[in-house]
């Protein structure tokens, strides 16, 4: 965490606040070792690449959720925006619309939703759970009206290639979607740590009254954060269209809980003001490993959710009882 004045806290304080991140990465290592021992082929390069591809979708979706939770909010519209992008890209492709134009339309819709989420939540001072759920339902309903409940078309071949395990990036056997996640993650980590925008998010999440006294606009910060969240969710949906090959209603549904779970496991306070995407990456990897292990044990999706919930509750029990950051300043 970086204070609003740009200075970093003392070294020992940073170490203490990073405890959750260390625990998260230790969990990733333990899960990988457990999977390697109990499931044949779990640690094979092809299996690792497959898990990283799946983690990339979750990781990009969790970026926006991370921003919302740092403010002390939540973004319930993420699964609906993901589904919207997953449906519209093949739909427009079927109409022979150039991909750039299709992407521009998808991102424009995401920006409108993000502005509504952030601006209304900040101005009306309503919990964003209500606002984002409402905009999410509007987006979902609009997709049903547009497609008559039957998505059509197929994703552009280059998107399919981006998520294919057999594809390459810069001459290496490395699906480009993983590289896209790495680049976006680097930008977000840098943005939160090294820019005025990032410091303002922490400031508003830690103590909104103190931030406003420091001339930080709560409305602007919330709007920018939720617009970023919507854009990242849309990008995740665009990439998912290459994975699914065509549009599917409900494809974004799992990403609500998984995105929140990954952020929580990574040590970001659900009350806002404290956390880092560095930890969220560990949460994404841990949940992906758990999912792969459960599939290896032939455990169905409904039972997987039980395990996800238990893991999140365990991690919150371990380090989630710290007081809000404004009470530790």
C-alpha positions as CSV (number, residue, x, y, z in Angstrom):
1,X,0.0,0.0,0.0
2,X,1.1,3.6,-0.8
3,X,-0.1,6.5,1.3
4,X,-1.8,9.4,-0.4
5,X,1.3,11.6,0.1
6,X,3.3,9.1,-2.1
7,X,5.5,7.8,0.7
8,X,5.5,4.1,1.7
9,X,4.9,2.8,5.2
10,X,7.9,1.5,7.2
11,X,9.4,-1.8,6.1
12,X,8.1,-3.9,9.1
13,X,4.6,-2.5,8.6
14,X,4.7,-3.5,4.9
15,X,5.8,-7.0,5.9
16,X,3.0,-7.3,8.4
17,X,0.4,-6.1,5.8
18,X,1.8,-8.6,3.3
19,X,1.2,-11.6,5.6
20,X,-1.9,-12.5,3.6
21,X,0.0,-12.5,0.3
22,X,2.6,-14.8,1.7
23,X,-0.1,-17.1,3.0
24,X,-1.8,-17.1,-0.4
25,X,1.3,-18.0,-2.3
26,X,2.1,-20.7,0.2
27,X,-1.4,-22.1,-0.5
28,X,-0.7,-22.1,-4.2
29,X,2.5,-24.1,-3.7
30,X,0.8,-26.6,-1.3
31,X,-2.1,-27.1,-3.7
32,X,0.2,-27.7,-6.6
33,X,2.2,-30.3,-4.6
34,X,-1.0,-32.0,-3.4
35,X,-2.4,-32.1,-7.0
36,X,0.9,-33.5,-8.3
37,X,0.9,-36.3,-5.8
38,X,-2.8,-37.2,-6.0
39,X,-3.7,-36.7,-9.7
40,X,-1.8,-38.3,-12.6
41,X,-0.5,-35.7,-15.0
42,X,-1.5,-32.7,-12.9
43,X,2.0,-31.2,-13.1
44,X,2.7,-32.0,-16.7
45,X,3.5,-28.9,-18.9
46,X,0.3,-29.2,-20.9
47,X,-1.8,-29.4,-17.7
48,X,0.0,-26.3,-16.3
49,X,-0.6,-24.4,-19.5
50,X,-4.3,-25.4,-19.4
51,X,-4.6,-24.1,-15.8
52,X,-2.9,-20.9,-16.7
53,X,-5.3,-20.3,-19.6
54,X,-8.3,-20.8,-17.3
55,X,-6.6,-18.6,-14.7
56,X,-6.2,-15.8,-17.3
57,X,-9.9,-15.4,-17.7
58,X,-10.5,-15.3,-13.9
59,X,-7.4,-13.1,-13.4
60,X,-8.7,-10.4,-15.8
61,X,-12.2,-10.5,-14.4
62,X,-10.7,-10.3,-10.8
63,X,-8.8,-7.1,-11.7
64,X,-12.0,-5.1,-11.8
65,X,-13.4,-6.8,-8.7
66,X,-10.1,-5.9,-6.9
67,X,-10.6,-2.2,-7.7
68,X,-14.2,-2.3,-6.5
69,X,-13.3,-4.1,-3.2
70,X,-10.4,-1.7,-2.6
71,X,-13.1,1.1,-2.5
72,X,-15.2,-1.0,-0.1
73,X,-17.7,-1.8,-2.8
74,X,-18.4,-4.8,-5.0
75,X,-19.2,-5.2,-8.7
76,X,-22.1,-7.6,-9.2
77,X,-22.4,-6.7,-12.9
78,X,-19.1,-8.5,-13.9
79,X,-20.7,-11.8,-14.9
80,X,-23.3,-10.1,-17.0
81,X,-20.8,-7.9,-18.8
82,X,-18.6,-11.0,-19.5
83,X,-21.7,-12.8,-20.9
84,X,-22.6,-9.8,-23.0
85,X,-19.1,-9.7,-24.6
86,X,-19.1,-13.4,-25.1
87,X,-22.4,-13.2,-27.0
88,X,-21.8,-10.0,-29.0
89,X,-18.4,-10.8,-30.5
90,X,-19.7,-14.0,-32.3
91,X,-23.0,-12.2,-33.0
92,X,-21.3,-9.3,-34.8
93,X,-18.9,-11.7,-36.5
94,X,-21.9,-13.5,-38.0
95,X,-23.0,-10.1,-39.4
96,X,-19.5,-9.7,-41.0
97,X,-18.8,-6.7,-38.8
98,X,-15.0,-6.1,-38.5
99,X,-13.6,-7.2,-35.2
100,X,-12.3,-3.7,-34.3
101,X,-15.8,-2.3,-34.7
102,X,-17.3,-5.2,-32.7
103,X,-14.8,-4.6,-29.9
104,X,-15.5,-0.9,-29.9
105,X,-19.2,-1.5,-29.4
106,X,-18.6,-4.0,-26.6
107,X,-16.2,-1.6,-24.8
108,X,-18.6,1.3,-25.3
109,X,-21.4,-0.6,-23.6
110,X,-19.0,-1.6,-20.8
111,X,-18.0,2.1,-20.3
112,X,-21.7,3.1,-20.1
113,X,-22.4,0.4,-17.5
114,X,-19.2,1.3,-15.6
115,X,-20.2,5.0,-15.5
116,X,-23.7,4.1,-14.2
117,X,-22.2,1.8,-11.6
118,X,-19.6,4.2,-10.2
119,X,-21.4,7.5,-10.6
120,X,-24.8,6.4,-9.2
121,X,-23.2,4.5,-6.3
122,X,-21.1,7.5,-5.4
123,X,-23.7,10.2,-5.9
124,X,-26.7,8.4,-4.4
125,X,-24.4,6.8,-1.7
126,X,-26.2,3.5,-2.2
127,X,-24.3,0.3,-1.7
128,X,-22.9,-0.7,-5.2
129,X,-24.3,-4.2,-4.7
130,X,-27.7,-2.8,-5.6
131,X,-26.6,-0.5,-8.4
132,X,-24.4,-3.1,-10.1
133,X,-26.9,-5.9,-9.8
134,X,-29.5,-3.6,-11.4
135,X,-27.3,-2.6,-14.4
136,X,-26.2,-6.3,-14.7
137,X,-29.8,-7.4,-15.1
138,X,-30.4,-4.7,-17.7
139,X,-27.5,-5.9,-19.7
140,X,-28.6,-9.5,-19.5
141,X,-32.1,-8.7,-20.5
142,X,-30.9,-6.7,-23.4
143,X,-28.9,-9.7,-24.7
144,X,-32.0,-11.9,-24.5
145,X,-34.0,-9.3,-26.4
146,X,-31.3,-9.0,-29.1
147,X,-30.7,-12.7,-29.6
148,X,-34.2,-13.9,-28.8
149,X,-32.5,-16.2,-26.3
150,X,-30.5,-18.0,-29.0
151,X,-27.0,-16.7,-29.5
152,X,-25.6,-17.0,-33.0
153,X,-22.3,-16.8,-34.8
154,X,-18.8,-18.0,-34.0
155,X,-15.7,-16.2,-32.6
156,X,-13.1,-14.9,-35.0
157,X,-10.3,-17.5,-35.7
158,X,-7.6,-15.4,-34.2
159,X,-9.4,-15.2,-30.8
160,X,-9.7,-19.0,-30.9
161,X,-6.0,-19.2,-31.6
162,X,-5.3,-16.8,-28.7
163,X,-6.7,-19.3,-26.1
164,X,-5.6,-22.5,-27.8
165,X,-3.1,-24.7,-26.0
166,X,-1.4,-25.3,-29.3
167,X,-0.8,-21.7,-30.1
168,X,2.5,-19.8,-29.7
169,X,3.6,-16.3,-28.5
170,X,6.9,-14.8,-29.8
171,X,8.0,-18.2,-30.9
172,X,7.3,-20.0,-27.6
173,X,4.7,-22.6,-26.9
174,X,2.7,-20.2,-24.8
175,X,-1.0,-19.3,-25.4
176,X,-1.2,-15.5,-26.0
177,X,-4.1,-15.1,-23.6
178,X,-1.6,-15.8,-20.7
179,X,0.6,-13.1,-22.0
180,X,-2.4,-10.7,-22.2
181,X,-3.1,-11.4,-18.5
182,X,0.5,-10.8,-17.6
183,X,0.6,-7.5,-19.4
184,X,-2.7,-6.3,-17.9
185,X,-1.6,-7.4,-14.5
186,X,1.6,-5.5,-14.7
187,X,-0.2,-2.4,-15.8
188,X,-2.7,-2.7,-12.9
189,X,0.0,-3.4,-10.3
190,X,2.0,-0.4,-11.5
191,X,-1.1,1.8,-11.6
192,X,-2.1,1.0,-8.0
193,X,1.4,1.4,-6.7
194,X,3.0,4.2,-8.7
195,X,0.3,6.6,-9.9
196,X,-1.9,9.3,-8.4
197,X,-5.0,7.3,-9.5
198,X,-3.9,4.3,-7.5
199,X,-3.2,6.3,-4.4
200,X,-6.6,7.9,-4.6
201,X,-8.3,4.5,-4.7
202,X,-6.5,3.5,-1.5
203,X,-7.3,6.8,0.1
204,X,-11.0,6.7,-0.7
205,X,-11.3,3.1,0.4
206,X,-9.4,3.8,3.6
207,X,-11.3,6.9,4.7
208,X,-13.5,8.7,2.3
209,X,-13.9,11.8,4.6
210,X,-10.2,12.2,4.9
211,X,-9.8,11.7,1.2
212,X,-12.3,14.4,0.4
213,X,-10.6,16.8,2.8
214,X,-7.4,16.1,0.7
215,X,-9.4,17.3,-2.4
216,X,-9.9,13.8,-3.7
217,X,-13.2,13.5,-5.6
218,X,-15.1,10.4,-4.3
219,X,-17.4,10.5,-7.4
220,X,-14.5,10.6,-9.9
221,X,-12.6,7.8,-8.2
222,X,-15.6,5.5,-8.0
223,X,-16.5,6.3,-11.6
224,X,-13.0,5.6,-12.9
225,X,-12.7,2.4,-10.9
226,X,-16.1,1.0,-12.0
227,X,-15.4,1.9,-15.6
228,X,-12.1,0.1,-15.4
229,X,-13.9,-2.9,-13.9
230,X,-16.5,-3.0,-16.7
231,X,-13.8,-2.7,-19.4
232,X,-11.8,-5.5,-17.9
233,X,-14.9,-7.7,-17.6
234,X,-15.6,-7.0,-21.2
235,X,-12.1,-8.0,-22.2
236,X,-12.4,-11.2,-20.3
237,X,-15.7,-11.9,-22.1
238,X,-14.1,-11.2,-25.5
239,X,-11.3,-13.7,-24.8
240,X,-13.8,-16.2,-23.4
241,X,-15.7,-16.1,-26.8
242,X,-12.5,-17.5,-28.3
243,X,-12.5,-20.3,-25.7
244,X,-16.2,-21.2,-26.1
245,X,-16.2,-20.6,-29.9
246,X,-19.6,-19.1,-29.8
247,X,-21.8,-17.1,-27.4
248,X,-23.5,-18.8,-24.3
249,X,-25.9,-17.3,-21.8
250,X,-24.6,-17.7,-18.3
251,X,-21.0,-18.2,-19.2
252,X,-20.0,-15.4,-17.0
253,X,-22.0,-16.6,-13.9
254,X,-19.1,-18.4,-12.2
255,X,-16.9,-15.3,-12.4
256,X,-18.9,-13.4,-9.7
257,X,-18.0,-15.7,-6.8
258,X,-14.6,-16.7,-8.2
259,X,-13.5,-13.0,-8.7
260,X,-14.6,-12.1,-5.2
261,X,-13.0,-15.3,-3.8
262,X,-9.7,-14.7,-5.5
263,X,-9.5,-11.1,-4.2
264,X,-10.4,-12.3,-0.7
265,X,-7.9,-15.1,-0.7
266,X,-5.3,-12.7,-1.9
267,X,-5.6,-10.6,1.2
268,X,-7.6,-7.5,0.0
269,X,-9.8,-6.2,2.8
270,X,-13.5,-6.6,1.9
271,X,-14.0,-3.3,3.8
272,X,-11.7,-1.5,1.4
273,X,-8.5,0.5,1.7
274,X,-6.0,-2.3,1.9
275,X,-4.8,-5.0,-0.5
276,X,-3.0,-5.6,-3.7
277,X,-3.5,-7.3,-7.0
278,X,-0.2,-9.2,-6.3
279,X,-2.1,-11.2,-3.7
280,X,-5.1,-11.6,-6.0
281,X,-3.0,-13.3,-8.5
282,X,-2.2,-16.0,-5.9
283,X,-6.0,-16.2,-5.2
284,X,-6.7,-16.8,-8.9
285,X,-4.0,-19.5,-9.1
286,X,-5.2,-21.2,-6.0
287,X,-8.9,-21.3,-7.1
288,X,-7.8,-22.6,-10.5
289,X,-5.8,-25.4,-8.9
290,X,-8.7,-26.3,-6.6
291,X,-11.1,-26.4,-9.6
292,X,-8.6,-28.6,-11.6
293,X,-8.2,-31.0,-8.6
294,X,-11.9,-31.3,-8.0
295,X,-12.4,-32.1,-11.7
296,X,-9.7,-34.7,-11.4
297,X,-11.6,-36.2,-8.4
298,X,-14.8,-36.2,-10.5
299,X,-16.5,-33.7,-8.3
300,X,-19.3,-31.8,-10.1
301,X,-19.7,-28.0,-10.3
302,X,-22.3,-27.8,-7.5
303,X,-20.0,-29.5,-5.0
304,X,-17.1,-27.4,-6.3
305,X,-18.9,-24.3,-5.0
306,X,-19.0,-25.8,-1.5
307,X,-15.2,-26.2,-1.6
308,X,-14.7,-22.7,-2.9
309,X,-16.8,-21.3,-0.1
310,X,-14.9,-23.3,2.6
311,X,-11.6,-22.1,1.2
312,X,-12.7,-18.5,1.3
313,X,-14.1,-18.8,4.8
314,X,-10.8,-20.4,5.9
315,X,-8.7,-17.7,4.5
316,X,-10.8,-14.9,5.9
317,X,-10.7,-16.6,9.3
318,X,-6.9,-16.7,9.1
319,X,-6.3,-13.0,8.3
320,X,-9.6,-11.3,7.8
321,X,-10.2,-10.2,11.4
322,X,-7.9,-7.2,11.2
323,X,-9.6,-3.8,11.9
324,X,-10.3,-1.6,8.9
325,X,-7.3,0.4,7.8
326,X,-8.7,3.7,9.0
327,X,-8.7,2.3,12.5
328,X,-5.0,1.4,12.2
329,X,-3.7,4.8,11.0
